[in-house]
Amino acid sequence: MSESSLEKAYATQIANIEKSTGKKLNEWIAIVNKSGFAKHGELVNFLKEKHGFTHGKENLKPWYDKIMNEISKFGKDIEVSPKKAYVSLRRKKQFAILQPSTKDRFDVGLNIKGVPPSGNVIAAGSWNAMCTHRIKIEDEKMIDKDLVNWIKQSYDQAG
């Protein structure tokens, strides 16, 4: 990134904070300084719990719930393992990851051997080493039978 694009990204982030909270950056700095917290994790929790700060991906939770509702119909042998950035789904081996990637995109990573990607499904490439396939969901309408069938293929191979 060039310096000007970094500056632009920073300015956009500041503008978004000010727009969504109604407070200027210097007001937030004063609030943080008066909080008595010094560690990053403590400050993040303070801003989330006391001031409603979010990562902006919470709006994707209904998509996650809808996908998980379909996956739960596959069988009772699915281990759901939340990680820092995504949720891992396993049987005897990991078969999928569910990841809110941006505030308006949800990615599904699959491990399917011997099946070429097609349609909305692309090769995972270097996105995640476990995954062979990746589906970028940018609209709730993409959570359909086709998506569920792709996940089911991965589930079946992991048994």
C-alpha positions in Angstrom: 0.0 0.0 0.0 1.3 3.4 -0.8 1.4 6.0 2.0 -1.5 8.0 0.5 -3.7 4.9 0.4 -2.8 4.1 4.0 -3.6 7.7 5.0 -6.9 7.4 3.0 -7.8 4.1 4.8 -7.0 5.7 8.2 -9.1 8.8 7.4 -12.0 6.5 6.3 -11.8 4.5 9.5 -11.7 7.6 11.7 -14.7 9.1 9.7 -16.6 5.8 10.2 -16.0 5.8 13.9 -17.1 9.4 14.3 -20.2 8.8 12.1 -21.3 5.6 13.9 -20.6 6.9 17.4 -21.3 10.6 17.2 -18.0 11.4 18.9 -14.8 12.9 17.4 -11.6 10.9 17.6 -10.1 13.3 20.3 -13.2 12.6 22.5 -12.5 8.8 22.2 -8.9 9.4 23.1 -9.9 11.2 26.2 -12.4 8.5 27.2 -9.7 5.8 26.7 -7.1 7.8 28.7 -9.6 8.3 31.6 -10.6 4.6 31.5 -7.5 3.5 33.5 -6.8 0.6 31.2 -3.5 0.3 29.5 -3.5 -3.2 27.9 -4.9 -3.5 24.4 -7.3 -6.4 25.3 -8.6 -4.4 28.3 -9.2 -1.4 26.1 -11.0 -3.4 23.4 -13.3 -5.0 26.0 -14.0 -1.7 27.6 -14.9 -0.1 24.2 -17.1 -3.1 23.3 -18.9 -3.5 26.6 -19.3 0.1 27.7 -19.5 1.9 24.4 -20.9 -0.7 22.0 -17.9 -0.9 19.6 -18.0 -3.8 17.2 -15.9 -5.3 14.5 -18.8 -4.7 12.0 -19.3 -8.4 11.2 -22.2 -9.0 13.6 -24.7 -8.5 10.8 -23.4 -11.8 9.2 -24.5 -13.9 12.2 -27.9 -14.8 10.7 -26.0 -16.1 7.6 -23.9 -18.3 9.9 -27.0 -19.5 11.7 -28.7 -20.4 8.5 -25.7 -22.3 7.2 -25.2 -24.1 10.5 -28.9 -25.1 10.6 -28.5 -26.9 7.2 -25.2 -28.5 8.2 -26.7 -29.8 11.5 -29.0 -32.0 9.3 -26.1 -34.0 8.0 -25.5 -35.9 11.2 -24.7 -35.8 14.9 -21.0 -36.4 14.3 -19.9 -32.8 13.6 -17.4 -31.1 15.9 -17.8 -27.4 15.8 -14.6 -25.6 16.9 -14.5 -21.8 17.0 -11.1 -20.3 16.2 -10.1 -16.7 16.3 -11.1 -15.8 12.8 -13.4 -18.6 11.7 -15.3 -21.7 12.8 -13.9 -25.1 12.0 -16.2 -28.0 11.2 -14.8 -31.6 11.6 -15.8 -35.2 11.4 -12.8 -37.6 11.4 -11.1 -34.7 9.7 -11.8 -31.0 9.1 -14.2 -30.6 6.2 -15.2 -26.9 6.3 -14.5 -23.5 7.7 -17.1 -20.7 8.1 -15.5 -17.3 8.2 -17.0 -13.8 8.3 -14.3 -12.1 6.2 -15.6 -8.6 5.8 -18.7 -6.8 7.1 -20.6 -7.9 4.0 -18.9 -11.1 2.9 -18.9 -14.5 4.4 -16.5 -17.2 3.2 -17.0 -20.9 3.3 -13.9 -23.0 2.8 -14.2 -26.7 1.9 -11.9 -29.7 1.7 -13.1 -31.7 -1.4 -10.6 -33.9 -3.2 -11.0 -34.8 -6.8 -13.9 -32.4 -7.6 -13.2 -29.4 -9.7 -14.7 -26.0 -8.6 -17.6 -24.7 -10.6 -20.2 -21.9 -10.5 -19.8 -19.8 -7.3 -17.2 -22.2 -6.1 -13.6 -21.3 -6.7 -10.2 -22.9 -6.0 -9.1 -21.9 -2.5 -5.5 -21.2 -3.6 -3.5 -19.7 -0.8 -6.5 -18.4 1.1 -6.5 -21.3 3.7 -4.1 -24.3 3.5 -6.8 -26.8 4.6 -9.2 -25.8 1.9 -9.4 -26.9 -1.7 -12.5 -24.9 -2.5 -13.8 -21.5 -1.4 -17.3 -19.9 -1.7 -17.6 -16.1 -1.3 -21.1 -15.4 0.0 -22.0 -11.7 -0.6 -25.8 -12.1 -0.6 -28.1 -14.2 1.6 -29.7 -15.6 -1.6 -26.4 -17.5 -2.1 -27.2 -19.6 0.9 -29.1 -22.1 -1.1 -29.3 -25.8 -2.0 -26.3 -25.5 -4.2 -24.1 -24.3 -1.3 -25.5 -27.0 1.1 -24.7 -29.7 -1.6 -21.1 -28.5 -1.8 -20.7 -28.5 2.0 -22.4 -32.0 2.1 -19.8 -33.3 -0.4 -17.0 -32.2 1.8 -18.8 -33.6 4.9 -19.2 -37.0 3.1 -15.5 -37.2 2.2 -14.5 -36.4 5.8 -16.3 -39.4 7.2 
